[in-house]
Amino acid sequence: MPSFRMLLLALTGVGSSFGIDSASAQDPSMIDEGRFEISVGGAARGQESFAIRRQGEGFMAVGRSSLEGADLLLQSAEIGLQTDSRFVPVRYEYRTLQRPSSTTIAVRTGSRIRVTTSNREGERMTELLADREMVLIQTGVAHHYWFLIQRFGDAEAGTGGTVDALAPGVVNRSAIRLESVADVELTLPGRPGVQARRYDILMGETRHIVWTGRQSGRVLRAEIPERSWTAVRLLDPASGAAAPDDDPERENQQ
């Protein structure tokens, strides 16, 4: 299996970490790839590029954030996440692109997960118990919401659900609660009336709102209102659509 580092170094554009071109639609292992514009306080602060694909029986995601501002949830960085078939984390890597540099690596072995953080203050290792229901989500990484939504599965509006989660950057565990799910229409840049599904989620005491394509399940938009943080899916330059199979005209034809 290619290393995270090899994949992350190759991620210089949308999908390029996997050698994706205009024929990527024919790649059965590719689940999603694209870009988000990241805004804080209503001002654009940079972008996040990512790709998610099947890797054996599990899943692999790589991403690169190119951001400006010391007050951001996440700095410019490369991120890798590998999970098993149930979206349970197996390995996670985070490497900053600016100095002073820092690295966080989380590796799961059996019922334990080891988190190693290296920065200018030295190296710190923490080992935690990790049950089979735990998920891993890095706040400030938009494409990680896809893994969380998959774990909630086919929850209907009003039924809710709770999962145990690890935030590797601060080595903090918390409960994530799905408060509601609703089918809505979402307006994206250059694309009004996208058929979407809205998830209202509580991570500890902080509310996160995620919109996915109703048909595709792709993450289209995410917000953390308390922190004025927003990630918006950008148009795919090849197809001219943020999520082609969520096009309202296409749905009306089906």
C-alpha positions as CSV (number, residue, x, y, z in Angstrom):
1,M,0.0,0.0,0.0
2,P,1.4,3.5,-0.8
3,S,2.5,5.4,2.2
4,F,0.6,8.4,3.4
5,R,3.6,10.6,2.9
6,M,3.9,9.5,-0.8
7,L,0.2,10.2,-1.4
8,L,0.3,13.5,0.5
9,L,3.3,14.8,-1.3
10,A,1.6,14.1,-4.6
11,L,-1.5,16.0,-3.7
12,T,-0.7,19.2,-5.7
13,G,-4.2,19.6,-7.2
14,V,-7.6,18.1,-7.1
15,G,-7.3,14.3,-7.2
16,S,-3.7,14.3,-8.3
17,S,-2.5,12.2,-5.4
18,F,-4.0,9.2,-7.1
19,G,-3.1,10.1,-10.7
20,I,-6.7,11.1,-11.4
21,D,-7.5,12.7,-14.7
22,S,-10.7,13.3,-16.6
23,A,-11.3,9.5,-16.6
24,S,-11.5,9.3,-12.8
25,A,-15.2,8.5,-13.1
26,Q,-14.1,5.1,-14.4
27,D,-12.0,4.4,-11.3
28,P,-14.2,2.1,-9.2
29,S,-12.0,2.7,-6.1
30,M,-12.5,6.5,-6.2
31,I,-15.3,7.7,-3.9
32,D,-14.8,11.5,-4.0
33,E,-12.3,14.2,-4.7
34,G,-12.5,17.9,-4.9
35,R,-11.8,21.3,-3.2
36,F,-13.4,23.4,-0.5
37,E,-13.1,27.1,0.0
38,I,-12.5,27.8,3.7
39,S,-13.8,31.0,5.2
40,V,-13.6,32.5,8.7
41,G,-15.8,35.4,9.8
42,G,-17.1,35.7,6.2
43,A,-13.6,36.2,4.7
44,A,-12.0,33.6,2.4
45,R,-8.8,32.2,4.1
46,G,-7.8,29.4,1.7
47,Q,-8.7,26.1,0.3
48,E,-8.7,22.4,1.1
49,S,-8.0,19.8,-1.6
50,F,-8.8,16.1,-0.9
51,A,-9.4,12.7,-2.3
52,I,-11.2,9.6,-0.7
53,R,-10.9,6.2,-2.2
54,R,-11.4,2.5,-1.2
55,Q,-8.2,0.8,-0.1
56,G,-8.7,-2.9,0.2
57,E,-11.6,-3.5,2.5
58,G,-11.3,-0.1,4.1
59,F,-10.9,3.6,3.0
60,M,-8.1,6.0,2.5
61,A,-8.4,9.8,2.5
62,V,-5.6,12.4,1.9
63,G,-5.9,16.2,1.9
64,R,-4.0,19.3,1.8
65,S,-5.0,22.6,3.3
66,S,-3.5,25.9,2.0
67,L,-4.6,28.5,4.5
68,E,-3.6,31.9,5.8
69,G,-4.1,33.3,9.3
70,A,-2.9,32.4,12.8
71,D,-6.4,32.3,14.2
72,L,-7.6,29.3,12.1
73,L,-8.8,26.0,13.4
74,L,-6.2,24.3,11.2
75,Q,-3.0,25.6,9.7
76,S,-1.7,24.8,6.2
77,A,-1.1,21.1,6.4
78,E,-1.2,17.6,4.8
79,I,-3.6,15.1,6.3
80,G,-4.0,11.4,5.9
81,L,-6.6,9.0,7.3
82,Q,-7.0,5.3,6.8
83,T,-10.0,3.4,8.2
84,D,-11.4,-0.1,8.1
85,S,-14.6,-1.1,6.4
86,R,-16.7,0.2,9.3
87,F,-15.0,3.6,9.2
88,V,-13.1,2.9,12.4
89,P,-9.7,4.7,12.2
90,V,-6.5,2.6,11.6
91,R,-4.0,5.3,11.0
92,Y,-3.9,9.1,10.9
93,E,-1.2,11.6,9.9
94,Y,-1.0,15.4,10.1
95,R,2.0,17.5,9.1
96,T,2.1,21.2,9.0
97,L,3.5,23.0,5.9
98,Q,4.8,26.1,7.7
99,R,7.3,26.6,10.4
100,P,7.5,25.8,13.2
101,S,6.6,22.4,11.9
102,S,4.6,19.8,13.8
103,T,3.5,16.3,13.2
104,T,0.8,14.1,14.7
105,I,0.5,10.4,14.0
106,A,-2.2,8.1,15.4
107,V,-1.9,4.4,15.0
108,R,-4.5,1.8,16.1
109,T,-3.3,-1.6,17.4
110,G,-6.0,-3.9,18.6
111,S,-8.1,-2.1,21.3
112,R,-5.6,0.7,21.8
113,I,-4.6,3.8,19.8
114,R,-1.3,5.5,20.1
115,V,-1.0,9.2,19.4
116,T,2.5,10.7,18.9
117,T,2.9,14.5,18.5
118,S,6.2,16.1,17.5
119,N,6.9,19.8,17.5
120,R,9.5,22.3,18.6
121,E,8.8,21.5,22.2
122,G,9.8,17.8,21.7
123,E,7.8,14.6,21.2
124,R,4.9,13.4,23.3
125,M,3.2,10.0,23.1
126,T,-0.3,9.2,24.5
127,E,-2.0,5.8,24.4
128,L,-5.7,5.4,24.8
129,L,-8.3,2.6,24.8
130,A,-10.3,2.7,21.6
131,D,-13.5,0.7,21.3
132,R,-14.8,-0.5,17.9
133,E,-17.3,2.3,17.7
134,M,-14.8,5.1,17.9
135,V,-14.4,7.6,15.0
136,L,-11.7,10.1,14.3
137,I,-12.4,13.6,13.2
138,Q,-10.0,16.6,12.9
139,T,-11.8,19.8,13.5
140,G,-11.1,22.1,10.5
141,V,-10.9,19.3,8.0
142,A,-14.0,19.4,5.8
143,H,-13.6,16.0,4.1
144,H,-13.5,14.2,7.5
145,Y,-17.2,14.8,7.9
146,W,-17.8,12.2,5.2
147,F,-16.5,9.5,7.5
148,L,-18.7,10.8,10.4
149,I,-21.8,10.8,8.2
150,Q,-21.1,7.3,7.0
151,R,-21.0,6.1,10.6
152,F,-24.4,7.7,11.4
153,G,-25.7,5.6,8.5
154,D,-29.4,5.9,7.5
155,A,-30.5,7.8,10.6
156,E,-33.8,9.6,9.9
157,A,-34.7,13.1,11.0
158,G,-35.5,13.1,14.7
159,T,-34.0,9.7,15.5
160,G,-30.6,11.0,16.5
161,G,-27.5,8.9,17.3
162,T,-24.3,9.2,19.3
163,V,-20.7,8.0,18.5
164,D,-17.5,8.2,20.5
165,A,-14.8,10.3,18.8
166,L,-11.2,11.2,19.1
167,A,-9.7,14.6,18.1
168,P,-6.1,13.6,17.5
169,G,-4.7,17.1,17.4
170,V,-5.5,17.7,21.1
171,V,-5.8,14.0,22.0
172,N,-9.3,14.6,23.3
173,R,-12.2,12.1,23.3
174,S,-15.8,13.3,23.2
175,A,-19.3,12.2,22.3
176,I,-20.7,13.3,19.0
177,R,-24.5,13.5,18.8
178,L,-26.6,13.6,15.7
179,E,-29.5,15.9,16.6
180,S,-31.4,16.1,13.3
181,V,-31.4,15.2,9.6
182,A,-33.5,17.1,7.0
183,D,-33.8,17.1,3.2
184,V,-33.2,20.7,1.9
185,E,-32.2,22.7,-1.2
186,L,-28.7,24.2,-1.0
187,T,-27.3,27.0,-2.9
188,L,-23.6,26.7,-3.8
189,P,-21.5,29.1,-5.9
190,G,-22.8,28.9,-9.4
191,R,-25.2,26.1,-8.5
192,P,-28.6,27.0,-6.9
193,G,-31.2,24.4,-5.9
194,V,-28.8,21.5,-5.2
195,Q,-30.7,18.6,-3.6
196,A,-29.0,18.2,-0.2
197,R,-29.3,16.6,3.2
198,R,-28.6,18.7,6.3
199,Y,-27.1,17.2,9.4
200,D,-27.1,19.1,12.7
201,I,-24.4,17.6,15.0
202,L,-23.2,18.4,18.5
203,M,-19.5,17.6,19.2
204,G,-19.3,18.1,22.9
205,E,-21.0,21.5,23.3
206,T,-20.1,22.8,19.8
207,R,-22.6,22.7,17.0
208,H,-21.5,21.5,13.5
209,I,-23.8,21.7,10.5
210,V,-23.0,19.5,7.4
211,W,-24.8,19.4,4.1
212,T,-24.2,16.4,1.8
213,G,-25.6,15.6,-1.7
214,R,-28.9,13.8,-1.3
215,Q,-28.0,11.2,-3.8
216,S,-24.2,11.2,-3.8
217,G,-23.5,11.6,0.0
218,R,-20.7,14.0,-0.9
219,V,-19.9,16.7,1.6
220,L,-21.0,20.0,0.0
221,R,-20.8,22.5,2.8
222,A,-19.9,22.5,6.5
223,E,-20.2,25.2,9.2
224,I,-19.1,25.7,12.8
225,P,-21.3,28.7,13.7
226,E,-19.7,29.3,17.1
227,R,-16.3,29.8,15.4
228,S,-17.6,31.5,12.2
229,W,-15.9,28.7,10.2
230,T,-17.3,27.6,6.8
231,A,-16.2,25.2,4.1
232,V,-18.0,25.4,0.7
233,R,-17.5,22.9,-2.1
234,L,-16.1,24.5,-5.2
235,L,-17.2,23.6,-8.7
236,D,-15.5,20.7,-10.4
237,P,-13.6,22.4,-13.3
238,A,-14.0,19.2,-15.5
239,S,-17.7,18.8,-15.1
240,G,-18.8,22.3,-14.1
241,A,-20.7,20.9,-11.1
242,A,-20.0,20.5,-7.4
243,A,-21.8,17.1,-7.3
244,P,-23.2,16.1,-10.7
245,D,-25.6,13.5,-9.4
246,D,-27.2,16.0,-7.1
247,D,-28.2,18.3,-10.0
248,P,-31.9,19.2,-9.5
249,E,-32.6,18.9,-13.2
250,R,-31.0,15.5,-13.3
251,E,-33.2,14.4,-10.3
252,N,-36.3,15.6,-12.0
253,Q,-35.5,13.5,-15.1
254,Q,-35.2,10.3,-13.0
